[in-house]
Amino acid sequence: MSKTNVLIDVATAGASGDMFLSALLDLIGENDALTPVAASLLIYDPTLRIRIKSKTHKGHTGRHLEVTLDRGIRLTPNSLREVLNAIAEECELSKPARNFCDKVLNELFQAESRAHDQPLKDLHLHELGSVDTILDIAGTAYLLEKSGLLGTAKFFSTEVAVRTGRIQTEHGKLEVPVPAVAEILVANDIPYVNGPANTEVLTPTGAAILATLVDKFGDPPGEFIAMRQGVGFGSRDLGDIPNMMRIMVADSSLTTKKPPKPAKEKPKKGKPAKQERVEMLDGWNSDEVVVVETTVDDVDGEIMGSLFDVLLSEGLAYDVVMIPAFGKKNRPCFIVKVIAAKAGLKGIAEVMMRHLGTLGVRYTTWERLKALRETIVCKMDIDGREFMVRVKVSRAPDGSIITIKPEADDVLTVSKATGISVRELKPRIAMQAQAVTE
């Protein structure tokens, strides 16, 4: 069985949490893949918004993540851990993903403690205490899991660019690399180079993610042939230097010889070109998914039910449906159909074969059109008590509202606390959300 190798290129502009998120979003190919994590953080900061943009710099094309939030909200180390655990629960991260989050956070805490010579309970985290630190850590774990790489791939990294100089922080002016970054580099024997940029390019969160994720620093074994890659751009303007990192994926079975160059195909008459399709779909969100299915006639209900838990709770699939049918020899059977990101195809096929005992799966690639979506937070004042409820709002290209849907878990929480039925609460929340969004 071939092993997936992943190379993280951080030799030019280092790494940061938002660059990891941008590169993984680009690798997966879905701008809204991070939405569940960002939405779960709205309870802690209702002003949080993320925006993903395409970006090109000197021939390099990728994605850039813009985050707006309340910088006045600062969390203590204990609060950071509590919020991270709550987000992991809310987003149904798997055990390996939660372990990854714990290790990254511990790496940050230990580095800060050593850098400032203070016990953890006395630490004041400054920039690291903001909500976007949780977004970076939980979001990276969520996207790694969604891409099918967490726990299945071996990660390599180039030497890490850190640069030198001084930057202004909430601690005052600090030498680059800042103390926490230097502690992470030394504690984990991470090889680094100055790099061409004349400012900070390796952040503490970026360094902690690298230290936790990477199995080996240096070139991967054999001839590494990237079959797909994601490019993430950072926020700083480095002039002529591209402020980006790359995550490149290759199967080890393909690292010993180069694949043949594909023959150029002549465009078929009568079929619209890709650019034409993009223009036709302008104003809607669109992406590509795989639809994986198989037919089984010898699996009991308990096993079928467990498949739902595995595929949905671990974030492998967007949706799973089981359609009753009649198959060969007039036997009752089920058609199991799974909708997922293209990057998760192999992982889903393996889960379906292992859990159902099926000998194979069928798959096709579908294009989707999606309404523009956002999540907002509504404050509900009921009998003098204040509740925060997340609401999903979908819009047409002209901005008109299509649906307003309160988050079911939040509505249930309010219902239990107030004794008001869910049936009564949902229209009240929707009316308030309508007033806020119009």
N, C-alpha and C positions, 0 to 999 in steps of 0.2 A: 504494500500500500504506500503510495507516494505521500510525502510530507510537504506541507506548504511552508515555504520560506518567505519571510517578510523583511525587507530592507528599509530602514528609516534613514533618510538622507538629511542630516542636520549640520553638515559641514560648512554651509555658507552663512546661514542666518539663525543658527541655534534652534531653540524650541520654546514654545509656550503652550499653556492650556488651550487657548483659542485657536492656535495653529494646529494642534492635534485634532480638535473638533472640526475645523475647516477641511483638513486633509481627509479625515474619515468620511465626512459628508460628501466630498468629491469622489472618494473611492466607491461609496455606496451609490452615488448618483441621485440622491433624493434630498432636496432642500428642506423638506419638512420632517426628516427622520429624527431630528432632535426635539421636536415639539413636545412629546410626552414628558421629557425631563424638564424643559423650561416651564411647561404648564404646572407641573407639580411644585415648582418653586414659587409660584405666584402667591401662595398662602403666606410665605415669609417676606416677599417683596412684591406687592401688587403692581409696582411700576416696571417690573422686569419685562423687557422685550428683546427678542433676537431677530436679526435680519441677515439673510444669507445672500451674498452678491457674487456674481461671476467676476473674475478679475484676470487681466492679462498684463504681463510685464516682460518686455524683451523676449517675446516668443513663448513664454511660459504661461499656461492658462490653468486656472484652478478656481477655488472658492475662498471667500473672505467672510468671516463672521463678525457682525457688528452687534454689540450688546449695550443696551441702555438699562440702567438700574439706579436705585437710590444708594449713592456712595456713603450716605450717613449711617446706613445700617451696618453695624459691625458685630460679629459674633465672637464669643469666647471659645477657647479650644473645646470645652465640653459641649457648648451649643453647636459648634461645627460638626462634631461627631454625632450628636443627636439628630441634627437636620439631615446629615448624609445618610444615616440609617433609615430615617423616615422616607427619604426620597427613594432609596433602594427598595424599600417595601412598596411604596406607591407605584414604582415603575416595574415591579416584579422582577428585579435583577436576580439572576441565578446565583448560586453559592460561589462559583469561581469569580463572578463579577463583583460580588460583595467583598470577597477576600481581596481582590485587586484594589477596590476603593479603600479598604482598611489599611492596606500596605502603603498606598500613596499618601494617605493622611498621616500615618505614623512616620513616614519618611520626612514629611514636612515638619511635623512637630519636633522630632528629634533634632533635625538640622537647626531649627530656630532656637531650641533649648541650648544646644551646644554653642551656637553663634553668639548668643546673648548671655550665656552662663547663668541661666535661670531655670528653676524647675517649671514643669509644664503648667502647673496651676497658677503661676505668677506671670505667665507670658501674655503680652499684649501684641496681637498679631498684625495690627495695622492693615495694610492692603490685603494680606492673606485672610483676614477675617470677614471679607465681603462675601455676598451671596454667589458671585461669579466663580469663586473657588470651588463651591459645591457643584456648580454647573460644569466646570472644567473636569472635575474628577468623575462625578456620576455620569456625565455626558460621554466622556471617553469610554468608560466601562460599557455603557449602553450601546454605543456605536460599534465598539469592538465585538460585542456579542452579536449585534445585528448583522455585522459583516461576515460572521462565521469564523472569525480568526481567534477569538479568545479561547485559550485552552487547546486549540488544535494546530496552531502555527508556531514555528520557531522564529523569534525576532532577532534580527541583527541591526546594528546601527553603525554609521560612520563615526569618526571622531566628531566631537561636539564643538561647534563654534561658540566662544564666550566673549571674545573681544576684551578690551581694557578701557580705562578712562574712569570718569566719575559721573554719576547720575543723581538727580534730586529725588528723594523718597520722603515718606512721612517720618522716617528715622533721621532725616537730614541728608546731606550729600554723602554718598557711599562709593567706595571703589568697586569697579566691575572686574570680576564677578562679585556680586554682593555676598555678604557672609554666609547666608543660608545656602546659596548655590554652591559656594566653595566647599561648605561642609558636606553637601551631597556628593559632589565630585570626588572628594578625598575619601569619604567613607565607603564609596562603592567602586573605587579604582576606575573611574570613568575617564578615558583618554580625551583630551580636549586641545583645541587649537585657538589662536586668537581670532582668526577669520577676518574678512575684509571690512566689516562694518565697524564704525567708530562710535558705538554706543552699546548699551546692554541688549543682548539678543537671546540670552538663556535666562529664563525666569525660574524662580523656585518651583512653581507647579510643573513647568515643563521638564525641569531636571528630575523631579520626584517621579513623574510618569515614566520617563526614560529609565531611571534606576529600577523601577518596579517591573517594567514590561520587557526590557531587552535581555535576551539570554547571553548575547555575546557582542562586544563592540569590535568592529572590524569587518572586513569583507566576508560575505557568506561563502561556504565551500563551493568549489566548482565554478562554472561560468553562469553567473546569475542572469537569467533572461526574464525581465518583467513582462508578465502577461496583462497586467492592469496596474494602474497607479492612481493615487489621489494627491492633489497638490493643495496645500493650505497656506494662505498668505496671512501674515501678521499685521498688526495695526501701525507699527512705526514706518515712517518713510525713510528708507535707506538710500535714497537717490538712485544711482545707476545699479545698485546691488539689489537683486530680487529678495525681498524679505519673505522667504517661503521655506517650507519643509515639504519633503515628498515621502509618501509611504508607497512602496512598490511591492507587489505580490507576485510570486512565481511558485509553481510546483517543482519540487526537487527533481522530479523525473524529467523536467524540461530544462534543467540547468547545465546539461552536458553538451547539448548541440543546439544550434540556432534553428528555429522553425523556418520553413521555406517562405519566401515572400509570396503573399497572395497575388494571384493574377488580377489585373485591373479589369473590372467588369464595365461593359458599356451600359449606360442607363437605358432601361426599358421604356419604350414609347407608351404613353398613356398612363404612366404611374407618376404621381407628383413627386418632385424632389423633396428631400428632408427639409430644406429651407422653406419651401412652399407650405409644407405641413405646419411648420412652426408659426408661419404668418397666419394660417387659418385658425390656429388654436390660441392666438395671441389673446391675453386677458384671462385665460384659465390656467390653473396649474396642471401640468402634465408630467407623466413619468412612465417608465416601463417596469413591469413586474413579471414574474414567472408564475404560471399556474401549473402546479404539480398534482397529478392524480393517479390513483390506482383503484382496482376493483378487488374486493375480498369477499369470500363467501364462507370462511371457516374461522371467523374471529368472534369471540363472545363480547357481550356488552361492556364488561369491566375493562377489557383491553382497549376497546374503542374509546371509552371515556378517558382512559389514561393518556391517549394520544393527544387529546385536546389540551390536557394539563401541560404536557411536555412542550408542545409546539407554541402554545400561547403564553404560558407563564415564563418561559425562557426567552421570549421575544424573537423566536425564529420565524414566526408567521404573522401576517396581518389578519388573516381570517382562515378558519377551517370549517368546512361543511361536510356532512355525510348524507348522501342521498340514497334512500332505499330503492332497490331495483330488483329485477330478475335477470340472472345470468345464464350461463350454459347449463344444460341439463335441467332447465327450469328451476334452478336453485335460487332462493332468496339471497340477495347479496347487498353490499354497500359500495357506492362509488365515493371514495374519499378524495376530496378536492381541497388543495391548500394554495392560498395566494400569499406570495412572499416577495421580498427583494431579490433581484437577480443574483446578488452576491451570496445569498444563503441557500442556493440550489443544492449543492453537494451535502450540506449539513442536514437539510430537510429530507433528501432522498435516503440518507443513512438512517435517520430516525424512523422514517416510515417502514423501511425494510426490517430494521431491528425490532420494532415494536409490533408490527403487523405480520411479519413473516412473509410478506409479499416478495416475489422474485424480481420485481422491477417496477419502475414508475414511468409515467408519461409526463412530458412537460412541454409547454409552449410559452412564448413571450407575448405578452399583451401590452398594448398602450392604454393608459388611463387618462381621462379628463377629470379634474377635481375642482370643486369650488374653492375659492380663496377662504382660508380659515384662520381664525385667531382665537385665543383664549383670554378672557378678561376676568376680573374679580369684582363681585358685587358685595357691598356691605349691607347686611340685613339687620335691622333693629327690631327685635321682637320682645315685647314686655321688658324693655330696658336692658336687654342683653344683645350684644353685638356678635354677629356671625359673618364669616368670610366664605363666600361660595363662588367657586370657579364656574364660568359659563363659556361654552363653545359657541362661537358665532361664525356662520358661513355666509359668504357673499357672492353675488354674481359679478362679472367683470365691470359693470357700471356702478358697483358699490352698494347696490340694494341688498337688503338682508334676505337670505333664503330661509335659514333656520336659526333658532336660538335654543340651545339645549343645556340646561344646568347639569353639572357633573353629578352623576347619580350618587356616588359615595358621599359627597358634601351635603346633598339634600337629605340623605338618610341620617347623617350626623345631626343636622338641625332638627329633623323630625323626632329623633330619640331624645334630644335635649329639651324640646318644647312641647312634645305631645301632639303637635300638628301633623296631620297626615301628609305623606309625600304627594298625594293627589292635589291637596290644597296648596302646598308650598311651591310646586313647579310653576304654575302660572304666575304666582306673585313674583318669583325670582325672574322669570322671563320678562315680565312687564317692566321691572326695574332695569334689567339689562337692555331692553329696547330703548328706554329713556336715555340711558348712558351712551349707547352707541350711535344714536341718531343725531 
